[in-house]
């Protein structure tokens, strides 16, 4: 089940939220847990028991870790916790990738292939394992006390608003809210508005961009004119942003409606003036996780300059691998890691000297090229697509049949929304819709009417189309 579905919007969410308002405070977490188990089991009934079982084991290990006064034993328990969780991630997410590459190597040197049955990937496994790790590490570092009740821990891990695709919520940021929280009428309304904005970004923009991107990326690259190729690349660039940021908005809004304050996950990333800035604005919670739980423990910026470069490349190679078990994701991670190093050496200073427009345009170009690598999983076809983008393909004629009728208008809207914060009035709009905490009655009425209209448009669009992909659902 995904948020952008009729069954969630018209059945699951109304029943859940009405029940949530009726239930007493001490029973709300139980309701969230039951709803989250049902939500997850709807899409992956075979894996819910694995998730529950591993979470119970994790809970017990961290309790033992917290109670122990022996530092050596605490380290062993933390190592056991991380090993079990990363082992689970490696088995379900990377075993197929490893065996496929092993068989390719064996075939090359003339050996028999390894017999293997492909393993299905549990929904959202990367997100809930990363959250589990933040829990164990925060308790080990004595930055947070562990939860007392197993059910509270399961709510943290399984909470349906953010389990499937984030944002990745550090345990320390939400520990107190798991035990005690309350939601005001303003929280309910603001959360609802935020949810509808995210839903609209996903359904009304990302889905149109996705259909356009699929049309071009699934075509024969040798027949692509350079204009068609760039349309595909830009469509995917808009798709992945509005798809993922829209889902994050929906998760943050749902959490707010229940009294939770989830961290922001995006901050107008396409206005960045460097790749370093881009990664401060894109998928913020993943960047924070990688920094605090991998980059800094590796030595961060404290080591020598070459060690810093090594740390950056390693972190981004692993970040790429986290996104998917395919060589193109690893290449994409290394690509961004390389530009982070170039930023430190000279690129950021150079872009700053060349001015705002050039630095933003250059960074956006680098990001678009990266998204092409991210999109094409067939490693051998990436070069073919780049060839089409620079006009080296066989096709010289623009193909109008590869451009959807409604693409142009939605693309212009997507571009305006992506870069609107460069203008002063755009910054004011962002403040009003995403960062303001107190609204007047007139503003509430405006937001209410706007949200109602957007919700109707989104539901009618979903009801009239079976095309509703979600990129990060697989991660």
Number of C-alpha atoms within 10 A of each C-alpha: 17 20 19 22 18 17 12 16 16 11 11 16 15 12 13 16 16 10 14 19 12 11 14 10 13 10 11 16 22 17 17 25 21 16 19 20 21 17 22 24 16 13 14 15 14 13 17 20 13 13 20 15 11 16 21 15 12 21 23 13 17 22 17 14 23 18 9 13 10 9 11 10 13 19 13 12 21 21 13 14 23 19 13 16 22 16 13 18 19 18 15 17 24 20 16 20 18 15 17 16 14 14 18 15 13 14 13 10 9 9 11 10 14 13 8 11 8 12 12 11 17 23 21 18 22 25 21 25 23 22 21 23 21 20 27 26 19 17 21 20 10 11 12 17 17 21 21 11 10 13 16 19 23 22 20 27 25 26 23 26 24 24 25 27 24 26 27 28 28 21 26 17 12 15 18 14 14 16 13 12 12 12 15 12 9 15 22 18 17 25 26 22 28 26 27 25 22 26 30 26 26 31 25 19 22 31 24 22 31 24 20 24 26 15 15 21 19 10 12 10 23 14 17 29 23 22 17 23 25 21 22 27 26 21 26 26 24 24 27 21 23 27 26 26 25 26 31 28 29 28 27 26 28 28 23 24 26 21 19 21 19 23 17 18 23 21 19 18 21 27 22 24 22 25 27 19 17 22 19 17 20 20 22 20 20 19 20 17 18 18 16 14 16 16 20 13 11 19 13 18 14 10 12 11 11 10 15 18 20 15 22 24 21 18 21 25 20 17 21 24 21 20 18 20 19 21 19 23 27 21 19 24 25 22 20 23 25 16 20 23 20 15 18 13 11 10 17 21 12 12 19 15 11 11 11 15 12 14 21 20 16 17 22 21 14 16 20 20 19 20 18 23 26 22 20 19 16 11 14 10 13 17 14 16 26 20 19 23 22 13 16 16 18 13 15 14 12 15 13 9 9 18 18 14 11 11 17 15 9 18 20 11 12 21 13 12 16 18 16 18 19 13 10 10 11 15 12 14 15 17 13 14 14 15 10 11 11 12 13 8 9 9 12 16 12 12 19 16 13 14 19 14 12 19 20 13 15 22 19 12 17 18 11 9 8 9 13 17 16 19 13 17 14 16 18
